[in-house]
Amino acid sequence: MDVLCVGHAAWDISMLVPNYPAENSKAEIETMIECGGGPAANAAYLLSRWGAACALASDLGADSYAERILAEFAAVGTDTSLVRRNPQGATPVSVVLVNQANGSRTIINRKVRRSGSPLGISCPASWDSPPRVLLFDGHELEASLAALRVFPQAKSVLDAGSLREGTRVLAERVDYLVSSERFARQTAELPDLDSPER
């Protein structure tokens, strides 16, 4: 296995709006895009599409959104043996409003309800070798820490989009930290990156 991605998977519904709609109003769109999303899931999908042997560990529900996500992974050969499906849970869904006037995006998430236990991390018999790289997004902290213990030889990468418990803890434990401007500002407690050091 080349890469094990651990973290968030969702179904994204992106709507391109000419301007951000006012509250209590209606807006019409011409373009709507639906596809799988989530930092770890996007990485797993693209790496698989580019030819890497890649697996995903994530939480999904037992609904049609999960079926769509898993079908996309099957189409590119992503190993989903570590994806857990909660029969009582709902798959995360994100509605993304993209403002065509300035390129900003507003994301509304329906998060998955936890089943009470962390994702199980193992090396399935179907893998020809343990993963060489671990990629985390901070959404599955316990599973990410377990992956670091189970696969100590693997290089680890954190895709840190924003400061939360998972990204804060993992930032100190991974080999490589790839952060957004938002994460850098939140961590440094600066309003913007041009602010003088404190």
C-alpha positions in Angstrom: 0.0 0.0 0.0 1.4 3.4 -1.0 -0.9 5.7 1.0 -3.5 5.4 3.8 -5.7 8.5 4.1 -7.5 8.9 7.4 -10.2 11.4 7.9 -13.3 13.1 6.6 -15.4 11.9 3.6 -18.6 13.7 2.5 -20.9 14.2 -0.4 -20.6 17.7 -1.8 -23.4 19.6 -3.5 -21.8 22.7 -5.0 -24.0 25.5 -6.4 -22.5 28.4 -8.3 -24.4 31.6 -7.6 -23.9 35.0 -9.4 -23.7 36.8 -6.0 -24.1 35.6 -2.4 -27.9 35.5 -1.7 -29.5 37.8 0.8 -31.1 36.2 3.8 -34.8 35.1 3.3 -34.5 35.4 -0.5 -34.5 33.1 -3.5 -31.7 32.6 -6.0 -31.5 30.8 -9.3 -28.5 28.9 -10.5 -27.4 27.3 -13.8 -24.6 25.1 -12.5 -24.7 22.5 -9.8 -22.0 19.9 -9.2 -22.3 16.8 -7.1 -19.4 14.6 -6.1 -17.5 13.2 -3.2 -15.6 15.6 -1.0 -13.6 15.9 2.3 -9.9 16.5 2.6 -8.8 12.9 3.2 -11.3 11.5 0.8 -10.2 13.9 -2.0 -6.6 13.0 -1.4 -7.4 9.2 -1.6 -9.5 9.7 -4.8 -6.9 11.7 -6.6 -3.9 9.5 -5.5 -5.8 6.5 -6.7 -6.7 8.1 -10.0 -3.1 9.0 -10.5 -2.0 5.3 -10.0 -1.0 5.1 -6.4 -2.2 2.2 -4.3 -4.3 4.1 -1.8 -6.8 3.3 1.0 -9.2 5.4 3.0 -10.3 5.1 6.6 -13.4 7.1 7.3 -16.9 7.1 8.7 -20.0 6.9 6.5 -23.7 6.2 7.0 -25.9 3.6 5.4 -27.6 5.9 2.9 -27.5 6.7 -0.8 -24.8 9.4 -0.3 -22.5 6.7 1.1 -23.3 4.5 -1.9 -22.4 7.4 -4.3 -19.1 8.0 -2.4 -18.1 4.4 -2.5 -19.0 4.0 -6.2 -16.6 6.9 -7.0 -13.8 5.2 -5.0 -14.5 1.8 -6.7 -14.2 3.5 -10.1 -10.6 4.6 -9.4 -9.6 1.5 -7.3 -9.3 3.1 -3.8 -9.3 0.4 -1.1 -12.3 1.1 1.2 -11.9 -1.9 3.6 -11.2 0.6 6.5 -14.3 2.6 5.8 -16.9 2.1 8.5 -20.6 2.4 7.7 -22.9 3.2 10.6 -26.3 1.7 10.0 -27.9 4.2 12.3 -25.8 7.2 11.1 -26.1 9.6 8.2 -23.3 10.3 5.7 -21.8 13.8 5.9 -23.1 16.1 3.3 -21.8 19.6 2.4 -23.7 22.3 0.5 -21.2 24.6 -1.0 -22.3 28.1 -2.3 -19.7 29.4 -4.7 -20.0 33.2 -5.3 -19.0 33.7 -8.9 -18.6 37.5 -8.4 -15.6 37.1 -6.1 -14.8 33.3 -5.9 -15.6 33.0 -2.2 -17.3 29.9 -0.9 -19.7 29.2 1.9 -19.9 25.7 3.2 -22.7 24.2 5.2 -21.9 20.8 6.7 -24.0 18.0 8.0 -21.5 16.1 10.2 -21.6 12.3 10.8 -22.8 11.1 14.2 -20.1 9.1 15.9 -20.9 5.5 16.7 -19.1 5.7 20.0 -15.8 4.0 19.1 -12.9 5.2 17.0 -12.3 3.8 13.5 -10.4 0.6 13.5 -6.9 0.8 11.9 -5.2 -2.4 10.7 -3.3 -3.9 7.8 -5.8 -5.9 5.9 -4.7 -9.2 4.4 -5.6 -7.8 1.0 -2.7 -5.2 1.2 0.6 -6.4 -0.2 2.5 -4.2 2.3 1.9 -1.7 5.1 1.4 1.9 3.8 4.5 3.9 3.1 2.7 7.2 3.7 -0.1 8.2 6.2 -2.2 11.3 5.3 -4.4 12.9 8.0 -6.9 15.8 7.9 -7.5 16.0 11.7 -11.1 14.8 11.6 -10.5 11.3 13.0 -8.0 12.0 15.7 -8.1 8.6 17.5 -7.8 6.7 14.3 -4.9 8.9 13.1 -3.1 8.3 16.4 -3.7 4.6 16.0 -2.3 4.6 12.5 0.9 6.3 13.8 1.2 3.5 16.3 0.3 0.6 13.9 2.5 1.9 11.1 5.5 3.6 12.8 7.7 3.2 9.7 5.4 5.3 7.5 6.0 8.9 6.7 3.1 11.0 8.0 1.5 14.1 6.5 -1.2 16.4 8.0 -3.4 18.5 5.8 -4.4 21.2 8.3 -7.2 23.3 7.0 -8.3 24.9 10.3 -7.3 24.7 14.0 -9.2 22.1 15.9 -8.2 19.4 18.4 -7.3 16.9 15.7 -5.0 19.3 13.7 -3.5 20.8 16.9 -2.5 17.4 18.3 -1.4 15.9 15.0 0.7 18.9 14.0 3.2 18.0 16.7 3.4 14.3 15.7 3.6 14.2 11.9 6.7 14.3 9.7 5.2 16.9 7.3 2.7 19.7 8.1 0.8 21.2 5.1 -1.3 24.1 6.4 -3.8 26.6 5.0 -3.4 30.3 5.7 -6.4 29.9 8.0 -4.6 27.3 10.1 -1.4 29.4 10.2 -3.3 32.5 11.3 -5.3 30.6 14.0 -2.2 28.9 15.4 -0.2 32.1 15.5 -3.2 34.1 16.8 -2.8 36.7 14.1 -5.6 38.5 12.2 -3.6 38.1 9.0 -0.2 36.8 7.9 1.1 40.4 7.4 0.7 41.2 11.1 4.0 41.8 13.0 5.2 39.1 15.2 4.2 39.3 18.9 
